[in-house]
């Protein structure tokens, strides 16, 4: 019977494990010195060797003739362990045995001594899948197990493992396997199996596997069925990397803001039964390539693509700013999260692409000149600086207007800021700076914004706001302030916080008051003046 390559070439000793010396060497030292722990936790992404090392460790603990920490692979214990016929090494899949009754059965089994081995070893895979009651049942026996019992836990999602479990285990983190190590292993397997595998094909498989040896060997298996001689083109076809002109067509439509072209391509793919979530995943992967090409223009090692596609990706990278690439990836990631939960997946991807094609964020240089608004804000600052110190109460710093695209909803439905129109510029010019008043609820707004956007709230520390006739001016001296509010999602959350606390929707303008020179800035002078007059400021808190 044919055996899959990833099973046939699964490492049988620590010396065969690839790219995990920080784990294998430590375990070998413990075995040589005879000071193995009662419980281990192996963590890392899929295909990095967690379960394999757990089996090797269990085998080495019980081997009759260990060799420098490795199992001998020749004694009856090793042979039966490799054949899965050793009753003292028990493997449990927590995904399908997650109930408290399963763990109670495990606990009852621990009271019996091993049949043939020195230790009875329990390997619990995907331990994070255990139910809360099952975890509680496991805790006590893990803390003080019988001397003949060892536990080896494995998980791909360590953040879901309770601290009470973590504290009872020696933890080992498995890294993603390096592409060059995967490539070398693939060439070794190909030689053993008499497979014609080109070096560049092995390298492309290694990149596609994303650090998982099992994925790489499975893809090699697939390529063997595809062709007798495995080239980069064969790998591309087998992995679905080749024939992706539709992806570049959609990317070009996004860059050119051609929504009709993007929707037409989606229509054609839908008629061909293309999975829409897979399409979204592929777009994310390609924009990730564009991001890498933009930030590391001289290197192609990190790109997961055909060699013939590199120049196309570089061309796209040159036509976009890094901020635009980030914004596209952010929108695609959010759409990818939603698309798994909705039934109308085609509608979701179409909405996402239309949004990307029409976003003002990507219209480099197309927005209306807001220099008049900046001048107005400067006038307001000067007016504030000349006003009595008492009028500075509850005030803080400002930034330049951030731009947003209109969502076509009323403020009550969608409180989003928009690119300033010519009429709005004119209306703003008519406002009297002296009529702007401090936003008394600004502290409450910041508290709500912290809940909605924890990652961006720090940039608004020490800020203040003024309002008049539907306009809100936000000031901050934090230099990161502008980057935070340029993000569409962050800006929406700030406006959501404003509407929730004040019950009103505003046109928000913002300006950074950070010093550009060594000399004291106008805002610092204003804050200093307020401080000298006994008015508390943010720095006094």
C-alpha positions in Angstrom: 0.0 0.0 0.0 1.3 3.5 -0.9 2.3 5.6 2.0 2.2 9.4 1.9 5.7 11.0 1.8 5.1 13.0 5.0 4.4 9.7 6.9 7.1 7.7 5.2 9.8 10.3 6.0 8.6 11.3 9.4 11.7 11.7 11.7 12.3 8.7 14.0 15.1 10.3 16.1 16.0 13.8 17.3 18.9 14.0 14.9 16.4 13.7 11.9 14.3 16.7 13.1 14.8 19.7 10.9 15.2 23.3 12.0 14.4 22.8 15.7 17.9 22.5 17.5 16.6 24.7 20.4 14.2 21.9 21.2 16.0 18.7 20.3 19.3 19.5 22.0 17.6 20.4 25.2 15.5 17.2 25.2 18.6 15.1 24.4 20.5 16.7 27.3 17.7 15.9 29.7 17.5 12.3 28.6 21.3 11.8 28.9 21.3 13.3 32.4 18.1 11.5 33.5 16.2 14.6 34.6 13.2 14.6 32.3 10.2 16.6 33.5 6.8 15.1 34.3 5.0 17.4 31.8 5.9 19.1 28.6 4.1 21.5 26.3 5.1 21.8 22.6 3.8 24.8 20.8 4.1 26.1 17.2 2.4 26.3 13.8 1.4 23.2 11.9 3.9 20.9 10.4 6.9 22.0 12.5 7.4 18.7 14.3 5.5 19.0 17.6 3.8 15.6 17.5 6.9 14.0 15.9 9.1 15.2 18.7 6.5 14.1 21.3 6.6 10.5 19.9 10.4 10.5 19.8 10.6 11.8 23.4 8.2 9.2 24.6 10.1 6.5 22.7 13.5 7.7 24.0 12.2 7.8 27.7 11.5 4.1 27.4 14.2 2.9 25.0 16.2 -0.1 26.3 19.5 1.1 24.7 19.4 4.9 24.2 22.2 6.5 22.2 23.2 10.0 23.3 19.6 11.0 24.1 18.3 9.4 20.9 16.2 6.1 20.8 18.2 3.2 19.4 15.4 2.3 16.9 16.4 -1.3 17.2 15.1 -2.6 20.6 11.6 -4.1 20.9 10.3 -1.0 22.6 11.4 1.3 19.7 10.1 -1.1 17.0 6.7 -1.5 18.7 6.5 2.3 19.3 7.2 3.0 15.6 4.6 0.5 14.6 2.0 2.0 17.0 1.7 -1.2 18.9 3.0 0.0 22.3 0.2 0.3 24.9 2.3 2.4 27.3 2.4 5.3 24.9 -1.1 6.7 24.6 -1.9 9.4 22.0 -5.1 11.4 22.6 -6.6 13.8 20.1 -8.2 16.5 22.3 -10.2 17.8 19.3 -12.3 14.6 19.4 -11.8 13.6 23.0 -12.5 16.9 24.7 -15.1 16.0 27.3 -14.5 15.6 31.1 -15.4 11.9 30.8 -12.4 11.3 28.4 -10.1 12.9 30.9 -11.6 11.0 33.8 -10.8 7.8 31.9 -7.3 9.1 31.5 -6.9 9.7 35.2 -8.2 6.3 36.1 -5.6 4.8 33.7 -2.7 6.5 35.4 -3.1 4.5 38.6 -1.9 1.4 36.8 1.8 0.8 36.2 3.2 0.4 32.7 2.9 -3.0 31.1 6.3 -3.1 29.4 7.9 0.3 29.7 9.5 2.4 32.4 7.0 5.2 31.9 3.4 5.4 30.8 3.4 8.5 28.5 0.3 10.4 27.5 0.5 12.5 24.4 -2.4 15.0 24.2 -2.6 16.7 20.8 -4.4 20.1 20.3 -4.8 20.4 24.1 -6.4 23.8 23.7 -9.5 22.0 22.4 -10.3 20.5 25.8 -13.5 21.7 27.5 -13.1 23.8 30.7 -14.4 20.9 32.8 -11.9 18.6 31.1 -9.0 21.0 31.9 -10.0 21.1 35.5 -10.1 17.3 35.6 -6.6 17.2 34.1 -5.0 19.8 36.4 -4.6 17.8 39.6 -3.1 14.7 37.9 -0.7 16.9 35.9 0.5 18.7 39.0 1.3 15.5 41.0 1.3 12.5 38.7 2.5 9.1 39.7 6.2 8.6 39.2 5.6 6.3 36.3 3.5 8.8 34.3 4.6 11.5 31.9 2.5 14.0 30.0 3.4 15.6 26.6 0.9 18.2 25.4 1.0 19.8 21.9 -1.0 22.8 20.6 -1.0 25.2 17.6 -2.8 27.9 19.6 -1.0 28.3 22.9 -2.9 31.5 23.7 -6.0 29.3 24.3 -4.2 27.2 26.9 -5.0 28.1 30.4 -2.2 29.6 32.6 -2.9 26.8 35.1 -1.8 24.3 32.4 1.2 26.3 31.3 2.5 26.6 34.8 2.6 22.8 35.2 4.6 22.2 32.0 8.1 22.8 30.6 7.3 24.7 27.4 9.1 24.3 24.1 8.4 26.6 21.2 8.8 25.2 17.7 9.8 27.7 15.0 8.6 27.7 11.4 11.1 25.6 9.4 13.5 27.7 7.3 12.8 27.6 3.5 16.3 26.4 2.8 16.0 23.5 5.3 12.7 22.5 3.6 14.3 22.7 0.2 17.2 20.5 1.3 14.9 17.9 2.8 12.7 17.8 -0.3 15.8 17.2 -2.5 16.9 14.4 -0.1 13.5 12.8 -0.3 13.4 13.2 -4.1 16.8 11.4 -4.3 15.6 8.6 -2.1 12.4 8.2 -4.1 14.1 8.6 -7.5 11.9 11.7 -8.2 13.2 14.2 -10.8 12.9 17.5 -8.8 14.5 20.7 -10.0 16.2 22.9 -7.3 14.1 25.9 -8.2 11.0 23.7 -7.9 12.0 22.6 -4.5 12.6 26.2 -3.5 9.1 27.2 -4.7 7.5 24.4 -2.7 9.5 25.5 0.3 8.1 29.1 0.0 4.6 27.9 -0.6 4.7 25.6 2.5 5.0 28.6 4.8 7.3 26.9 7.3 5.6 23.6 7.5 7.4 20.4 6.5 4.3 18.3 6.3 2.7 20.8 3.8 5.9 20.7 1.7 6.0 17.0 1.5 2.2 16.8 0.7 2.7 19.3 -2.1 5.7 17.2 -3.4 3.4 14.2 -3.4 0.8 16.1 -5.4 3.5 17.2 -7.9 4.6 13.6 -8.4 1.1 12.7 -9.4 1.0 15.7 -11.7 4.2 15.0 -13.7 7.3 12.7 -13.9 9.7 15.7 -13.9 8.9 18.4 -11.4 9.8 21.9 -12.5 8.8 25.3 -11.1 5.9 25.4 -13.6 4.7 22.0 -12.4 4.7 23.2 -8.8 2.9 26.4 -9.8 0.2 24.4 -11.5 -0.2 21.9 -8.7 -0.3 24.5 -6.0 -2.6 26.8 -8.0 0.0 29.5 -8.3 0.0 29.5 -12.1 -2.7 30.9 -14.4 -3.5 33.8 -12.0 -4.0 36.5 -14.6 -7.4 37.2 -13.0 -5.7 38.2 -9.8 -3.5 40.7 -11.5 -6.5 42.0 -13.5 -8.3 42.7 -10.2 -5.2 44.4 -8.7 -4.9 46.6 -11.7 -8.6 47.5 -11.5 -8.1 48.5 -7.8 -5.1 50.6 -8.7 -6.9 52.2 -11.6 -10.1 52.6 -9.5 -12.0 50.6 -12.2 -14.8 49.0 -10.2 -16.6 47.8 -13.4 -13.6 45.7 -14.4 -13.1 44.2 -11.0 -16.8 43.2 -10.8 -16.7 41.7 -14.3 -13.7 39.5 -13.4 -15.5 38.3 -10.2 -18.6 37.5 -12.3 -16.5 35.4 -14.7 -14.8 33.6 -11.8 -18.1 32.9 -10.1 -19.5 31.4 -13.3 -16.5 29.1 -13.3 -17.3 28.1 -9.7 -14.4 29.9 -8.2 -14.5 29.9 -4.4 -14.9 33.5 -3.3 -13.1 33.0 0.0 -10.2 31.4 -1.8 -10.2 34.4 -4.1 -10.0 36.8 -1.2 -7.1 34.7 0.3 -5.3 34.9 -3.0 -5.7 38.7 -3.2 -4.3 39.0 0.3 -1.3 36.9 -0.7 -0.6 39.0 -3.8 -0.9 42.3 -2.0 1.4 40.9 0.6 3.9 40.3 -2.2 3.4 43.9 -3.4 4.0 45.1 0.2 7.2 43.1 0.4 8.4 44.4 -3.0 7.6 47.9 -1.9 9.5 47.8 1.4 12.4 45.5 0.3 12.8 46.3 -3.3 16.2 44.6 -3.7 15.1 41.1 -2.4 12.8 38.6 -4.0 13.4 35.7 -1.5 10.3 36.6 0.5 8.0 36.7 -2.5 5.7 33.7 -3.0 5.2 33.8 -6.7 6.5 32.5 -10.1 9.7 34.1 -11.3 7.9 35.5 -14.3 5.5 37.4 -12.0 8.2 39.3 -10.1 8.4 42.2 -12.5 4.6 42.5 -12.6 4.5 42.7 -8.8 7.3 45.3 -8.8 5.3 47.4 -11.3 2.3 47.3 -9.0 4.5 48.2 -6.0 5.9 51.3 -7.8 2.4 52.5 -8.6 1.1 52.4 -5.0 2.2 54.1 -1.7 2.9 51.9 1.3 -0.1 53.5 3.1 -2.4 52.5 0.2 -1.1 48.9 0.3 -1.7 48.8 4.1 -5.2 50.1 3.6 -6.0 47.6 0.9 -4.7 44.7 3.0 -6.6 45.9 6.0 -9.9 46.1 4.0 -9.3 42.6 2.5 -8.5 41.1 5.9 -11.8 42.4 7.3 -13.7 41.2 4.3 -12.0 37.8 4.7 -13.3 37.6 8.2 -16.8 38.4 7.2 -17.0 36.2 4.1 -16.7 33.0 6.2 -19.9 34.0 8.1 -22.1 35.1 5.2 -24.0 33.0 2.7 -23.7 35.6 -0.2 -20.0 35.3 -0.5 -19.9 36.8 -4.0 -21.7 39.9 -2.8 -19.2 40.3 0.0 -16.2 40.2 -2.3 -17.9 42.5 -4.8 -18.7 45.0 -2.0 -15.0 44.9 -0.9 -13.6 45.5 -4.4 -16.1 48.3 -5.1 -15.0 49.9 -1.9 -11.4 49.6 -2.8 -11.9 50.9 -6.3 -13.8 54.0 -5.1 -11.9 54.8 -1.9 -10.6 58.4 -1.8 -7.6 57.0 0.1 -6.1 55.8 -3.2 -6.7 59.0 -5.2 -3.3 60.3 -4.8 -3.3 64.0 -5.3 -7.0 64.1 -6.3 -8.4 65.5 -3.1 -9.4 69.2 -2.9 -6.8 71.5 -1.6 -7.5 72.2 2.0 -4.8 74.9 2.5 -7.5 77.5 3.3 -8.7 75.3 6.2 -5.1 75.0 7.5 -4.8 78.8 7.4 -8.1 79.1 9.3 -6.8 76.7 12.0 -3.6 78.7 12.3 -5.7 81.9 12.8 -7.7 80.1 15.5 -4.5 79.1 17.3 -3.2 82.7 17.3 -6.6 83.9 18.6 -6.4 81.3 21.4 -2.9 82.3 22.3 -4.0 86.0 22.6 -7.1 85.2 24.6 -7.2 85.3 28.5 -5.7 82.3 30.2 -9.1 81.2 31.5 -10.3 80.5 28.0 -7.6 77.8 27.6 -9.5 75.5 30.0 -10.0 72.0 28.7 -7.8 72.6 25.6 -5.0 70.5 24.2 -3.1 70.0 20.7 -4.3 69.9 16.7 -3.5 68.1 13.4 -4.2 68.6 9.7 -7.6 67.5 8.3 -7.7 63.8 7.6 -9.5 62.8 4.5 -12.4 60.3 4.3 -14.7 59.1 1.5 -18.4 59.7 1.9 -20.3 56.5 2.6 -23.6 57.9 1.3 -25.4 57.8 4.7 -26.8 60.5 7.0 -24.7 61.4 10.0 -27.1 59.6 12.3 -26.7 56.4 10.2 -23.0 56.5 9.7 -21.1 59.3 11.5 -18.1 59.4 9.1 -16.0 62.4 8.2 -15.5 63.2 4.5 -13.1 65.0 2.1 -13.8 68.7 2.4 -15.9 70.0 -0.5 -15.5 73.5 -1.9 -18.8 74.5 -0.1 -17.5 73.1 3.2 -14.2 75.0 2.8 -16.3 78.2 2.2 -18.5 77.5 5.3 -15.5 76.8 7.4 -14.0 80.1 6.3 -17.0 82.0 7.5 -16.7 80.8 11.1 -15.3 83.2 13.8 -12.4 81.7 15.6 -13.6 83.3 18.8 -16.8 81.4 18.7 -15.1 78.0 19.0 -15.7 76.5 22.5 -13.9 73.6 24.3 -15.6 70.3 24.0 -16.5 69.7 27.7 -17.0 66.0 27.2 -13.7 65.4 25.5 -12.3 63.2 28.3 -15.4 61.0 28.1 -15.0 60.8 24.3 -11.4 59.7 24.8 -12.4 57.0 27.2 -15.0 55.7 24.7 -12.4 55.8 21.9 -10.0 53.8 24.1 -12.6 51.1 24.3 -13.3 51.1 20.6 -9.7 51.5 19.4 -7.2 50.5 22.1 -4.2 50.5 19.7 -4.8 54.1 18.5 -6.0 55.7 21.7 -2.4 56.4 23.0 -1.9 58.9 20.1 -4.7 61.1 21.5 -3.2 61.3 25.0 -2.9 65.0 26.0 -5.2 66.1 23.2 -8.1 68.6 23.4 -10.9 69.6 21.1 -12.9 72.8 20.2 -16.3 72.8 18.5 -18.6 75.3 16.6 -21.5 74.9 14.2 -20.9 71.2 13.4 -17.1 71.4 13.2 -14.8 69.9 15.7 -11.1 70.8 15.9 -8.9 68.2 17.5 -5.4 69.2 18.6 -2.5 66.9 19.7 1.3 67.3 19.9 1.9 63.6 19.4 3.7 63.2 16.1 2.0 59.8 15.6 -1.4 61.4 15.9 -1.8 62.0 12.1 -1.0 58.4 11.1 -3.6 57.1 13.5 -6.4 59.3 12.2 -5.5 58.8 8.6 -6.6 55.2 9.1 -10.2 54.9 7.9 -11.2 52.5 10.7 -9.6 54.6 13.4 -11.3 57.7 12.2 -14.6 56.0 12.1 -14.2 54.8 15.6 -13.3 58.3 16.8 -16.4 59.7 15.1 -18.4 56.8 16.6 -17.2 57.8 20.1 -18.0 61.5 19.5 -21.6 60.7 18.4 -22.1 58.2 21.3 -21.0 60.8 23.9 -22.3 64.0 22.4 -25.2 62.7 20.4 -24.0 64.9 17.5 -22.1 64.2 14.2 -19.3 66.7 13.4 -17.0 67.5 10.5 -13.7 66.7 12.2 -10.5 68.7 11.5 -7.2 67.8 13.2 -3.7 69.2 13.4 -0.5 68.1 15.0 1.2 70.8 17.1 4.5 69.0 17.6 7.6 71.2 17.4 9.3 71.3 14.0 12.2 73.3 15.4 14.0 73.6 18.6 12.2 76.8 19.4 9.0 76.8 21.4 5.8 76.0 19.4 2.7 78.2 19.6 0.8 75.4 21.4 3.6 75.0 23.9 3.5 78.7 24.6 -0.3 78.5 25.0 0.0 75.5 27.4 2.8 77.2 29.3 0.7 80.3 29.6 -2.2 78.3 30.9 0.1 76.6 33.4 1.5 79.9 34.6 -2.0 81.1 35.3 -2.8 78.1 37.4 -4.9 76.3 34.9 -4.3 72.5 35.0 -3.1 70.9 31.7 -2.6 67.3 30.7 1.0 67.3 31.6 0.1 68.3 35.2 -2.0 65.1 35.7 
